[in-house]
């Protein structure tokens, strides 16, 4: 498990679209649980896609909240 955890953190770290300092990563068996807050919906999607690329991850529960988008068309 520690190896998968490190790989997940690396994927998130190298994606400049993802504000990794605002996210929390937890594991439940082979499923990654993402939580925290981002400003834009694409950041939430990018974080999930990053995690799904890691070998050994069976699924993602994306509980990241989107806040800060002043324009409702971005939500």
N, CA, C and O of each residue as an XYZ file, in Angstrom:
300
protein
N       0.814     -1.217      0.000
C       0.000      0.000      0.000
C       0.851      1.274      0.000
O       0.498      2.217     -0.708
N       1.948      1.351      0.752
C       2.738      2.586      0.737
C       3.241      2.953     -0.659
O       3.353      4.137     -0.980
N       3.546      1.958     -1.492
C       4.020      2.242     -2.838
C       2.921      2.896     -3.682
O       3.181      3.860     -4.402
N       1.719      2.382     -3.593
C       0.599      2.977     -4.335
C       0.329      4.383     -3.823
O       0.075      5.295     -4.610
N       0.381      4.563     -2.515
C       0.152      5.884     -1.925
C       1.162      6.893     -2.468
O       0.792      8.014     -2.815
N       2.431      6.503     -2.543
C       3.470      7.388     -3.074
C       3.227      7.705     -4.544
O       3.423      8.839     -4.981
N       2.802      6.710     -5.299
C       2.520      6.944     -6.718
C       1.358      7.912     -6.904
O       1.401      8.779     -7.776
N       0.324      7.764     -6.086
C      -0.822      8.674     -6.151
C      -0.383     10.096     -5.827
O      -0.743     11.038     -6.533
N       0.385     10.249     -4.773
C       0.863     11.587     -4.403
C       1.728     12.188     -5.496
O       1.639     13.386     -5.764
N       2.567     11.372     -6.134
C       3.412     11.867     -7.229
C       2.579     12.330     -8.407
O       2.854     13.382     -8.984
N       1.559     11.555     -8.774
C       0.683     11.958     -9.882
C       0.036     13.310     -9.601
O      -0.015     14.171    -10.479
N      -0.452     13.496     -8.391
C      -1.086     14.763     -8.028
C      -0.063     15.893     -7.969
O      -0.357     17.025     -8.353
N       1.118     15.586     -7.494
C       2.167     16.607     -7.343
C       2.591     17.193     -8.690
O       2.815     18.398     -8.801
N       2.700     16.348     -9.705
C       3.215     16.814    -10.986
C       2.148     17.374    -11.914
O       2.467     17.803    -13.023
N       0.897     17.381    -11.490
C      -0.166     18.004    -12.273
C      -0.348     19.429    -11.763
O      -0.910     19.647    -10.690
N       0.127     20.386    -12.531
C       0.075     21.784    -12.104
C      -1.347     22.331    -12.001
O      -1.560     23.372    -11.380
N      -2.310     21.653    -12.593
C      -3.705     22.097    -12.512
C      -4.329     21.771    -11.166
O      -5.367     22.328    -10.808
N      -3.701     20.870    -10.418
C      -4.280     20.397     -9.165
C      -3.611     21.089     -7.975
O      -2.401     20.954     -7.790
N      -4.379     21.827     -7.166
C      -3.811     22.452     -5.968
C      -3.653     21.419     -4.849
O      -4.472     21.347     -3.933
N      -2.597     20.630     -4.940
C      -2.410     19.480     -4.041
C      -2.339     19.833     -2.574
O      -2.577     18.978     -1.721
N      -2.018     21.078     -2.261
C      -1.973     21.486     -0.859
C      -3.370     21.614     -0.255
O      -3.509     21.785      0.956
N      -4.405     21.531     -1.097
C      -5.785     21.629     -0.616
C      -6.515     20.289     -0.628
O      -7.713     20.223     -0.353
N      -5.783     19.223     -0.950
C      -6.415     17.918     -1.070
C      -5.930     16.955     -0.001
O      -4.812     17.063      0.502
N      -6.795     16.017      0.329
C      -6.467     14.932      1.249
C      -6.686     13.623      0.506
O      -7.684     13.446     -0.194
N      -5.733     12.708      0.672
C      -5.796     11.405      0.015
C      -5.881     10.329      1.082
O      -5.051     10.270      1.988
N      -6.896      9.475      0.966
C      -7.053      8.340      1.876
C      -7.305      7.090      1.045
O      -7.704      7.170     -0.116
N      -7.065      5.932      1.657
C      -7.293      4.663      0.977
C      -8.304      3.828      1.726
O      -8.354      3.828      2.956
N      -9.105      3.119      0.960
C     -10.026      2.125      1.502
C      -9.896      0.926      0.568
O     -10.481      0.895     -0.515
N      -9.115     -0.062      1.011
C      -8.745     -1.200      0.167
C      -7.992     -0.682     -1.049
O      -6.957     -0.035     -0.888
N      -8.474     -0.943     -2.262
C      -7.799     -0.468     -3.476
C      -8.449      0.795     -4.038
O      -8.182      1.184     -5.175
N      -9.292      1.421     -3.246
C      -9.992      2.621     -3.674
C      -9.387      3.848     -2.989
O      -9.121      3.839     -1.787
N      -9.178      4.896     -3.773
C      -8.638      6.151     -3.248
C      -9.800      7.101     -2.983
O     -10.693      7.252     -3.816
N      -9.778      7.736     -1.820
C     -10.792      8.725     -1.464
C     -10.127     10.096     -1.481
O      -9.208     10.359     -0.705
N     -10.594     10.958     -2.364
C     -10.083     12.321     -2.476
C     -11.052     13.282     -1.801
O     -12.263     13.200     -2.008
N     -10.521     14.185     -1.000
C     -11.354     15.216     -0.391
C     -10.565     16.512     -0.349
O      -9.359     16.528     -0.598
N     -11.254     17.595     -0.033
C     -10.639     18.911      0.012
C     -11.478     19.892     -0.786
O     -12.650     19.644     -1.069
N     -10.862     21.008     -1.144
C     -11.566     22.049     -1.889
C     -10.706     22.576     -3.022
O      -9.498     22.753     -2.867
N     -11.335     22.826     -4.160
C     -10.681     23.457     -5.302
C     -11.569     24.601     -5.790
O     -12.726     24.720     -5.389
N     -11.010     25.435     -6.656
C     -11.775     26.576     -7.146
C     -12.560     26.281     -8.417
O     -13.572     26.931     -8.679
N     -12.108     25.306     -9.214
C     -12.710     25.066    -10.517
C     -13.039     23.593    -10.700
O     -12.319     22.731    -10.197
N     -14.117     23.294    -11.412
C     -14.499     21.899    -11.645
C     -13.422     21.080    -12.367
O     -13.266     19.890    -12.095
N     -12.679     21.712    -13.288
C     -11.656     20.955    -14.012
C     -10.569     20.447    -13.072
O      -9.966     19.407    -13.335
N     -10.309     21.166    -11.982
C      -9.299     20.724    -11.021
C      -9.743     19.430    -10.329
O      -8.932     18.538    -10.081
N     -11.015     19.344    -10.028
C     -11.579     18.132     -9.427
C     -11.453     16.961    -10.400
O     -11.056     15.863    -10.008
N     -11.789     17.196    -11.662
C     -11.703     16.151    -12.685
C     -10.267     15.720    -12.932
O      -9.995     14.530    -13.089
N      -9.358     16.664    -12.967
C      -7.941     16.347    -13.187
C      -7.400     15.475    -12.057
O      -6.677     14.512    -12.313
N      -7.739     15.799    -10.825
C      -7.259     15.020     -9.684
C      -7.749     13.579     -9.792
O      -6.982     12.645     -9.556
N      -8.994     13.397    -10.138
C      -9.540     12.049    -10.273
C      -8.853     11.290    -11.405
O      -8.501     10.122    -11.245
N      -8.662     11.947    -12.543
C      -8.002     11.299    -13.680
C      -6.561     10.932    -13.336
O      -6.082      9.868    -13.726
N      -5.875     11.800    -12.614
C      -4.498     11.512    -12.194
C      -4.435     10.238    -11.373
O      -3.584      9.380    -11.610
N      -5.326     10.115    -10.417
C      -5.325      8.961     -9.515
C      -5.672      7.684    -10.271
O      -5.092      6.632    -10.002
N      -6.609      7.760    -11.212
C      -7.013      6.566    -11.960
C      -5.890      6.021    -12.840
O      -5.924      4.849    -13.216
N      -4.901      6.841    -13.174
C      -3.763      6.384    -13.982
C      -2.778      5.527    -13.197
O      -1.933      4.861    -13.795
N      -2.868      5.533    -11.885
C      -1.909      4.806    -11.058
C      -2.255      3.314    -11.067
O      -3.372      2.934    -10.718
N      -1.298      2.469    -11.466
C      -1.547      1.024    -11.441
C      -1.853      0.546    -10.017
O      -1.185      0.935     -9.059
N      -2.864     -0.294     -9.902
C      -3.249     -0.824     -8.603
C      -4.422     -0.107     -7.970
O      -4.991     -0.598     -6.995
N      -4.796      1.048     -8.505
C      -5.961      1.773     -7.996
C      -7.198      1.227     -8.702
O      -7.309      1.296     -9.926
N      -8.118      0.688     -7.923
C      -9.324      0.082     -8.487
C     -10.424      1.113     -8.738
O     -11.252      0.930     -9.631
N     -10.438      2.182     -7.965
C     -11.470      3.190     -8.119
C     -11.157      4.433     -7.316
O     -10.232      4.458     -6.503
N     -11.948      5.464     -7.561
C     -11.775      6.741     -6.869
C     -13.132      7.204     -6.364
O     -14.120      7.203     -7.099
N     -13.165      7.595     -5.111
C     -14.329      8.282     -4.553
C     -13.914      9.744     -4.461
O     -13.060     10.109     -3.652
N     -14.522     10.570     -5.292
C     -14.114     11.967     -5.395
C     -15.067     12.842     -4.576
O     -16.169     13.165     -5.019
N     -14.626     13.213     -3.385
C     -15.418     14.063     -2.494
C     -14.896     15.501     -2.478
O     -15.195     16.261     -1.557
N     -14.123     15.870     -3.487
C     -13.564     17.217     -3.563
C     -14.696     18.208     -3.814
O     -15.504     18.023     -4.724
N     -14.748     19.253     -3.004
C     -15.761     20.301     -3.164
C     -15.209     21.395     -4.074
O     -14.018     21.705     -4.035
N     -16.078     21.971     -4.887
C     -15.694     23.066     -5.792
C     -16.248     24.361     -5.221
O     -17.457     24.517     -5.047
N     -15.343     25.283     -4.934
C     -15.720     26.596     -4.402
C     -14.977     27.685     -5.140
O     -13.900     27.442     -5.685
N     -15.524     28.860     -5.167
C     -14.789     30.005     -5.665
C     -15.088     30.403     -7.099
O     -14.609     31.444     -7.550
N     -15.852     29.624     -7.823
C     -16.167     29.996     -9.193
C     -17.229     31.093     -9.177
O     -18.388     30.825     -8.860
N     -16.849     32.318     -9.514
C     -17.807     33.428     -9.466
C     -18.839     33.380    -10.565
O     -19.915     33.962    -10.421
N     -18.544     32.702    -11.662
C     -19.436     32.625    -12.811
C     -20.164     31.281    -12.797
O     -19.509     30.244    -12.910
N     -21.496     31.258    -12.661
C     -22.233     29.999    -12.578
C     -22.068     29.113    -13.821
O     -22.309     27.908    -13.745
N     -21.667     29.680    -14.946
C     -21.501     28.870    -16.154
C     -20.324     27.919    -16.039
O     -20.227     26.973    -16.820
N     -19.417     28.144    -15.075
C     -18.274     27.270    -14.864
C     -18.594     26.108    -13.929
O     -17.787     25.184    -13.827
N     -19.703     26.114    -13.262
C     -20.017     25.097    -12.251
C     -20.429     23.791    -12.814
O     -20.718     22.858    -12.065
